[in-house]
Amino acid sequence: MIVGNTTFGKGLVQQIYPISNDDSLVLKLTTAKYYVPSGRCIQKPDRQGKHPMAIDNEEDSIRVSDSMEVANREVFYTNGGRIVYGGGGIVPDIEIDRETWKPIEINLERKSMFFDFAVEYVTKHPETKPDFVVNDQLVNDFRQYLKDKKFEYKSTLQASLETMEKSVKQEGKDSLFENSFKAMAALIDREKQADFDRSLDYIKRAIRREIVSAISGERGVYEQIVLRTDKTVQKALSILQAPKEYSKLITEGQHPDHAKN
């Protein structure tokens, strides 16, 4: 029973061979492929340009790869007799929504703001225990830390405005839109100031993650955070604690002949 997200569909083993004296040209050659016990290769077919699984429409609960119909996909069987389809990637029996980061969250991670703050915080507060709680004071300390470090990032709206300004400049109409651009820039700046509050839940979780990591390493992160709060782990535990539901999920995907046995 698999809980999580559909994997990308990378199942090729490739090697690089130089084909010029100065190594400026190389040949990337596929030398092997990965297969799962059911006998299917997990590589997404080259003709598919997108993620291996996509919903055709909202009413269709069956996920297929791009325009491929389930009926046209190769069928395989697991050792337990469950039906699985070819077409690339490992598809979970129970899918968990994947978290999507907002621009401010991406940039806080990319610029190591959480990590650097945690190292500094633990140095100043060596008495901090792994089971600490991220309170308002700690959040305010992080806000001040970002100001001190002059943290900046480009929001989606800001990037769109810059693209528009570039187009207007190319058209030679800068003066015509100048006041409008200034007004929009001011609105966007106010929106950016509110981004922190909109991402407060994520920011608290990230602060806690990095401080726990600084105190007790990766093991502490798993013991204190992942195993207690991760949605995928919690769903897996709930299934294991409900034998009837687990059996139902297992038998639903079995081939009729195997189920009879």
C-alpha positions in Angstrom: 0.0 0.0 0.0 1.6 3.3 -1.1 0.7 6.7 0.3 2.1 9.9 -1.1 2.5 11.5 -4.5 3.1 10.1 -8.0 6.8 9.8 -8.8 8.3 11.7 -11.7 8.9 8.6 -13.9 12.7 8.5 -14.1 13.7 4.9 -14.7 16.7 5.1 -17.0 20.4 4.4 -16.1 22.6 6.5 -18.3 26.4 6.9 -18.8 28.4 9.7 -20.4 31.0 8.8 -23.1 33.5 11.4 -24.4 33.5 11.5 -28.2 36.1 14.3 -28.8 39.7 14.7 -27.7 39.0 17.8 -25.6 35.9 16.4 -24.0 33.8 19.2 -25.5 31.4 16.6 -27.0 29.9 13.7 -25.2 27.4 11.0 -25.9 24.8 10.2 -23.2 23.8 6.6 -23.7 21.0 4.7 -21.9 22.6 1.5 -20.6 19.9 0.1 -18.3 16.3 0.6 -17.1 14.7 0.2 -13.7 11.8 -2.3 -13.3 9.5 -2.9 -10.3 8.6 -6.4 -9.2 5.5 -6.4 -11.3 7.6 -6.3 -14.4 6.9 -2.8 -15.6 9.5 -0.1 -16.2 8.9 3.1 -14.2 10.3 5.3 -17.0 7.8 7.8 -18.4 7.5 7.3 -22.2 9.3 10.0 -24.3 6.0 10.8 -26.1 4.6 12.1 -22.8 5.6 15.7 -22.2 4.1 16.2 -18.8 3.9 14.6 -15.4 3.0 10.9 -15.8 -0.4 11.2 -14.2 -2.9 13.9 -15.0 -6.7 14.2 -14.4 -8.6 14.2 -17.7 -11.6 15.9 -16.1 -13.1 16.6 -12.7 -15.6 13.8 -13.0 -13.2 11.1 -14.0 -11.5 9.6 -10.9 -9.1 7.5 -13.0 -5.8 9.3 -13.6 -4.0 8.7 -16.9 -0.9 10.0 -18.5 -1.7 13.0 -20.7 -4.0 11.7 -23.5 -3.4 8.0 -22.9 -6.6 6.1 -22.0 -6.4 3.4 -19.2 -7.7 0.9 -21.7 -4.6 1.5 -24.0 -2.1 1.2 -21.2 -0.2 -2.0 -20.5 -1.5 -3.9 -17.5 0.8 -5.6 -14.9 0.2 -7.4 -11.7 1.9 -7.1 -8.3 3.0 -10.2 -6.3 -0.3 -9.9 -4.5 -2.3 -9.9 -7.7 -3.1 -6.2 -7.7 -3.5 -4.5 -11.1 -1.0 -1.7 -11.9 -0.7 0.2 -15.2 2.3 1.1 -17.3 2.9 4.6 -18.4 5.6 5.9 -16.1 6.1 6.6 -12.4 4.8 5.0 -9.3 1.2 6.0 -8.6 0.2 5.9 -4.9 -3.0 4.1 -3.8 -3.8 7.1 -1.6 -2.6 10.4 -2.9 -1.7 13.2 -0.5 -1.8 16.8 -1.7 1.6 18.2 -2.3 2.5 21.4 -0.5 3.1 24.4 -2.8 5.5 27.1 -1.6 4.7 30.8 -2.1 7.4 33.1 -3.4 8.3 34.4 0.1 8.6 30.9 1.3 10.8 29.8 -1.6 13.1 32.7 -1.1 13.4 32.3 2.7 14.5 28.7 2.0 16.7 29.6 -0.9 18.6 32.3 1.0 18.9 30.1 4.1 17.1 32.6 6.3 15.6 29.8 8.5 18.8 28.0 8.9 20.9 31.0 9.7 18.4 32.3 12.2 18.2 28.9 13.9 22.0 28.7 14.3 22.1 32.2 15.8 19.1 31.6 18.0 20.4 28.3 19.5 23.8 30.0 20.1 22.1 32.7 22.1 19.7 30.3 23.8 21.6 27.0 24.5 18.9 26.0 27.0 16.3 25.5 24.3 14.8 22.0 24.2 13.6 20.1 21.1 10.0 20.2 22.3 9.9 24.0 22.4 7.0 26.0 21.0 7.3 28.8 18.4 5.5 31.7 20.2 4.8 35.2 19.1 8.1 36.5 20.5 10.1 34.1 18.5 8.2 35.1 15.3 8.9 38.7 16.1 12.6 37.9 16.6 12.6 36.3 13.1 10.9 39.3 11.6 13.6 41.6 13.1 16.3 39.2 11.8 15.0 39.5 8.3 15.1 43.3 8.6 18.6 43.2 9.9 19.7 41.0 7.1 17.9 43.2 4.5 16.0 40.2 3.2 14.4 40.9 -0.2 12.6 38.9 -2.8 10.6 39.4 -5.9 6.9 38.5 -5.7 4.9 37.2 -8.7 3.0 40.5 -9.1 6.3 42.4 -8.9 7.8 40.2 -11.7 4.7 40.7 -13.8 4.9 44.4 -13.4 8.6 44.5 -14.4 7.7 42.5 -17.5 5.0 45.0 -18.4 7.3 48.0 -17.8 9.9 46.4 -20.1 7.3 46.0 -22.9 6.1 49.6 -22.4 9.7 50.8 -22.6 10.3 48.9 -25.8 7.2 50.6 -27.3 8.6 54.0 -26.2 5.5 54.8 -24.1 7.3 55.2 -20.7 5.8 58.6 -19.9 2.3 57.5 -20.8 2.2 54.8 -18.1 4.7 56.2 -15.6 2.2 57.3 -13.0 0.2 54.1 -13.3 3.3 52.0 -12.8 4.2 54.0 -9.7 0.7 53.4 -8.2 0.8 49.7 -9.0 4.3 49.4 -7.5 3.1 51.0 -4.3 0.2 48.5 -4.1 2.4 45.6 -4.8 4.8 46.7 -2.0 1.9 46.8 0.5 0.9 43.3 -0.7 4.4 42.0 -0.1 4.4 43.3 3.4 1.3 41.2 4.1 3.0 38.1 2.5 4.7 37.3 5.8 1.4 37.0 7.7 -0.2 34.9 4.9 2.7 32.5 5.2 2.8 32.5 9.0 1.9 28.9 9.4 4.7 27.8 7.1 7.2 30.2 8.7 6.5 28.8 12.2 6.9 25.3 11.0 10.2 26.1 9.2 11.6 28.0 12.2 10.8 25.0 14.5 12.3 22.6 11.9 15.6 24.4 11.7 15.9 25.1 15.5 15.2 21.4 16.3 17.7 20.4 13.6 20.3 22.7 15.2 19.7 21.2 18.6 19.4 17.5 17.8 20.1 17.0 14.2 18.1 15.2 11.5 17.0 12.4 13.9 15.4 15.1 16.1 13.5 16.6 13.2 12.0 13.2 12.4 11.2 12.4 16.0 9.8 15.8 17.0 8.2 17.0 13.7 8.0 14.6 10.7 6.6 11.5 12.6 4.2 13.6 14.5 2.8 16.1 12.0 3.6 15.0 8.4 0.3 14.4 6.6 1.6 11.4 4.7 2.9 9.7 7.8 -0.3 10.4 9.7 -2.4 9.0 6.9 -0.3 5.8 6.8 -0.6 5.4 10.5 -4.4 5.8 10.4 -4.6 3.0 7.7 -2.5 0.7 9.8 -4.7 1.3 12.8 -7.8 0.3 10.8 -7.3 -3.3 9.6 -10.7 -3.5 7.9 -10.0 -0.4 5.8 -6.6 -1.6 5.0 -7.9 -5.0 3.8 -10.5 -3.3 1.7 -8.0 -1.1 0.0 -5.7 -4.1 -0.7 -8.5 -6.3 -2.2 -10.1 -3.5 -4.3 -7.1 -3.6 -6.7 -6.8 -7.3 -7.0 -7.4 -9.3 -10.2 -10.7 -11.3 -9.8 -8.9 -14.6 -10.3 -6.4 -13.8 -7.6 -9.1 -12.6 -5.1 -10.9 -15.9 -5.4 -7.8 -17.8 -4.4 
